[in-house]
Amino acid sequence: MTKSEHRKRNTILNLIMLAALIGFLVWGQEGDGFGTYNRRIFMTCCTYAICALSMNMVNGFTGLFSLGQPGFMAIGAYVVAILTVSPEDKRAIYMIEPISDFMANLQAPFFLALIIGGLIAALFAFLIGFPVLRLKGDYLAIATLGFSEIIRICITNMQGITNGPTGINRIPNDYMNMYVVCGILALIVAFMIAFMKTSYGRAMLAIREDEVAAQAMGINLFKNKMLAFVLSGFFAGVGGGLLASLVGAIGPDQFKFTVAYDILLMVVLGGQGSVTGTVVGAFIVRIALEKLRFLDEPIDFGFWEYPGIGGMRMVVFSALLMLVIILWRRGIFGNKEFSWDSFFAFFQRLFARFKKKGVAE
């Protein structure tokens, strides 16, 4: 098959996949067969995929080890909550310490609030990046994790702004549907794929492979690390804002340090340095955690009744996760992106292996 035929085939398959995705979104959002529960799971998967992509920007593409995503998510979530909740609801929510008139009257449309939340999270990433990006490895991870906890503690104690440990509820979710969430995810995926093909993206990949060689080639290490860190903060802020609108209520406990481990799991499972792999990893983790809930409940098999063990879903999920990591040590996609050529090459190798085994027998 010639290169032009390859491109033509791939273009046709991409159009078919796009049409199938649009059809799925229409059926899922408008059709009754998909169900509210499954619709919510899908939107949650898209939201966490955005947060996982934000971590992959730093951990996967630049080779740094950052665990500050919960802090950036919390900033984006609270900014969106404060800007979208109506003044009347704010005054009703802030009961322990009244909110100031200035904060109460702050209001913006959802999409503008989402962008502002991402920008403020990016600003915090820029400020925190100056001291922490001079660290490496485990020291950077500890510093960013500490920053995340500092943000959570500050949110807990800023009663007049964040409503303290009580959190903020009555967050409008008028715009939260499959079209919006999936559309934002698609925009971020397209941006990241295009960005990694630019000189800045290639510089980040060079830093990941070898910092000394990258610096010797004239790459400004701190500048490119800071750029990756700021973009990561922006995407995490957007993901946190979407999560706040999806849930309808937020509190400091939703952004504990364990959230960073969950997001890191999605990145590692899908493949560090792979955009499509990170999205697939996020969907696998979130769907598995939801669909395995039946293991915590009693099940009657007819000949034997399973009594139901609390936490069993996490045991099974961990076992399945270990199996996947054993089979794909670098993640499902590794550091590569999905392509039709690799898709067909995989099945060709699989077919050739079975054919060779059949001949040998």
N, C-alpha and C positions, 0 to 999 in steps of 0.2 A: 504494500500500500504506500503510495507516494505521500509527500508532506501535505500537498494540497488536499488530497483525499482524507488524510488524518484530520486536518483542520475542519473540513466540511462535515465529517462524521461527528467530531467533537462539538461543533456548533449546533448541529441538529439535536444531539443528545442533551446539550445544555438547555436548548429551547424546550425540549420535552420535559426535562426536570423542572424548569421554571413554571411551565404550564401545570404540571402535576402539583407543585407547591402551592400555586395560586388556587387551584381547585381544592386542595386539602384545606387551605385557610378559609375559603368560602363555605365548604361543607362543615368545618369545625366550628366556625363562628355563627353561621346562620342555621345550620341543620340541628335538629333535636337529637339525632342519633349519637352525636359525639358526647353530649352531656356536659353539665356545668363543672363537674368534678374533673373530668379529663381536660376540659378547656383550661381550668385553673392550673393543672399540672403542667400543661404545655407552656403557659405564660410564665410559670415559675422556672421552668427549664431555660427558657429564653433569657430571663432576667439573670439567672446564675451563670449562663453562658457568657453574658456581657462582663460580669465580674471576673470570671475565669480568664477571659481574653485580656482584661486589664492586668492580671497577674502575669500572664504569659508574655506581655509586652516587656516586662522587666526580667522575670525569671527565665523565660524561654528564649527570647530573642537577644537579650543583652548579657545573659549569663550571670546576673546578680541573684541574690537570694533574699527577697523581700517578703515580709508577712504583714504589711501594713494595710492590706485591703479592707478589713473591717472598719478601721478608722475613717478611711475615705468614703466608704459606703455610708457610714453613720452621718458624715457631714452632708453628703448629697441627700440622704433621706430626710434629715431634719430641715434642711433648706427648702426642699419641696413641700414638706408638711406645713411649715410656717407660712410659705407663700401661697399655698392653695386653700388652706382652711379659711373659712369666712370669718370676719371680725366678730360676729355674734357667737359663733361656735368657739372661737378662741377664748372669749371672756367666760364662757360656760365651762370650758375645759380647765383653765388655770384657776383652780379653787384655793390651793394652799397659799400661793403668792400671786397676786393679780399681775397680768401682763401689762406692760406700758401701752399707752395709746399709740405710740409710734409703731411698735411691733404688731399691735392688734390690727392696725389699718394697712399693714404691708400685705399686698395681694397681687398676684400675677397669674396669667394664664398657665396652664399645665406645661406646655412645651417650653415656654420661656423660663418657667421655674426649674424645669429639668436642666436646661442649659446653664442657668445661673448656679444650680447645685453642682454641676460638673465643673464649672469654672472656679468656684470657691474651693472645691476639693483639690483642683489642680494648683490653686494658689498655695494651699497648705502643703501640697507635695513639693512645690518649689521652695518654700521656706524651710521645710524639714530636710530637703535634699542637700542643702549646703553642709550641714554637719555629718549626716549619716552616709552620704555617698562616698566619703573618704574612707569608709570601712569596707571590709570584704568578708565574704563567707558567712560564718555563723555570727560574727559580730554585727554584720549588717542586719541579719535576720532578727537578732535580739533587739537591736535598736529600733527597727521598724515595728516590731511587735510591741515594744514598750510605748512607742508613739501611739499606736492604736489603743492601748489600754488607757493612756493619758487622755485621749479624746473621749473615751467612754466615761471615765471618771469625771471629767469636766462637764459632760452632758448631764450626768447624774446630779451634779451639784449646782448647775445653772438653772435654778428653779424658775426665775422670772423670764427666761428665754426658752428653755427646752421643756419646762414643766417637770423637771427633775426625774426621779425614778418612776413616776406615774406615766410619763410618756405623752404622746399626742394621738388622739383618735379623731374620728369623723373626717378623715382625709378623703377628699373626693376621688372617685375612681371612674368618672364618666368616660374618660378616654382609654381606659384599660380594656383593650380587646386584643384578639390575636393579630389583627392587621397592624396595629400600632407597635406592639411589643416585637413581633417578628420583623417588621419593617425597620425598627431601630437596630435590631441585631444584624440584619442584612447590611445596613449602612456601615456599621462598625466593622463587620467582616470585610466588606469591599474596601474600606479605607485602609485596614491593616494590611491586606494583601497587596494593595497598590503602594502603600507606604514602604513596605519592606523591599520593594523593587527600586526605590530611590537611593540616592547616595547616602542619605541619613540611615536608611534601613540597612544597607550593606555595611555601613560603618558599625552599626550595633552588632551585626553578625560577626564582624571581624573582632570586635571586643570580646564577644562570647568565646570565640575560638582561641584567641591568644592576645591578651592585653599588651604584652611587651612588643609583639610584632606589629600590632595595630598602631601603637604609639610611635614606633620606628617608621611607619609609613606616613606619619603626619596626621593621624586621627586624634582629635581632641577628646580624650577619654571623659573628662568631667562634663563637658558640654553635651556629648551624646548620651551619657548616663542620665544627666539631668532631664534631657528631652524625653527619654523613655520613661522616667519616673513621673514627669508631669503628665504625659499622655495616659499613663497607667492610672494616675489619680483622677483624671477627668473621666475616663471610662468607668472607674469604680464609683465615682459620684453619680454618674448617670444610672448605673445599675442599682445603687442604693435608693435613688429617687423613684425608679420604677418599682422597686420592692415595696417602698412605703405606700405608693398608690395602689399596688396590687393587694396588699394585706389590709390597708385601710386604717392601720394603727401601728405605731412604732414605740419602742422603749429601749433603754440602754442595754437590756439583757439580750436583745436580738443581735448585738454586734460584739459579742464576746470573742476572745482570741481563738476559740474553737472554730469559728467561722473561717478563719484563715486556713486551718488545716483541711476543712471541707473543700475549699476552693483549690488549694494546692493538690488535693487528691484528684480533682477533675482535670487539672493541667497535666499531671503526671500520667494519669490513665490514658488521656487522649494523645499525649505526646508533646513534650516541651519543644517549643519552636514551631508548632504546627497550628495554624488558625482553625482549619477544619477539624483537626483532631481534638482541639480544646472544646469546640462546640459539641462534638460527638461525646466526649468524655463527660461534659456537663449534663447532657441529656441522659446518658446511661446511669450516672450516679443519682440524679434526682428521681428518675422514673423507678429505678430499683428500690430506692428508699421508700417510695410511696406504695409500689405494687407488692412489696414483701410484708406489708403490715398484717396480712392475714395470718402470718406465722405466729403472731402474738396472741391470736384468738383461738378458741377451741375449734377443732375440725373433726367431723364425724365421717370416717371412711367406710362405715357399715360394719366391717369386721373388727375395727379398732377405732377408738375415739382419742384423738390427740387433745390433751388437756389445755394446751396453750401456755406458752412460757413467755413472760414479759422480757423483751430484749432479744428474742430469738432471731428476729429479722436482721439485727445487726451482726449476729454471729454468722448467719448464712451469707449476708452481704459481704462480710469480711473474707469469708472463705472463697466466694466467687471472685472477689477482687484479687486475692492472692493467686488464684488460678489464671486470671487474665494477665497479671504482671509476669507470671512464670512463662506464659506463652509469648507475650510481647514485652520483653524486658525494657525496651525504650518507649513503651506506650503503644497504643494501637496504630498510630500513624508515624511514630518516631518524630523526626523533625521535618517530615515531608508533607506536602499538601495533597489532597485528593485530586486525581486526574483520571480521565477515561483511559489513557494509555496504561497507567499502572493498574487500573481496575481490570482491564482485559488481560494484561500480562500476568496478573495473579492467577486468574482462572486457567490461562494457558499452561502455566507452570504446574498447577494442580492437576490438570487433565493429563499432562505429559507424565507426571509422577505416577498416577494411577495406571496409565497405559503401560509404562515401563514395568510396574509391579505385576500387571496382568500377564505380560509377555514372559517375565521371569518365572511365574508359576506354571 
